[in-house]
Amino acid sequence: MGREYRAKVFRSGDALALMLPEALGLKEGAEMRVREDAQGGFTVEPATKEGKIDLTGIAGSIPGLKPLTREDREIEERELDWALKRMRRD
């Protein structure tokens, strides 16, 4: 087993955060995976980057599914009714 470090839990806004020591060599913004085991302990490890899903093998096999044209991908600019958006949030 490797070296053991102590870390502190602190409040950050509405969440709790875990402050890890620089000696671990992590980069700011690194994504971590936290797992709880059956005994109530935790494992913290770097999260692996999920790769893109390759759909080339099924292209053309789904009826009605076709690639988007350039025109279909364009988004029309429009005015938003911010009062209505606030009302839906409440």
Secondary structure, 3 states (H helix, E strand, C coil): CCCCCCCEEEEECCEEEEECCHHHCCCCCCCEEEEECCCCCEEEEECCCCCCCCCCCCCCCCCCCCCCCHHHHCCCCCCCCHHHHHHHHC
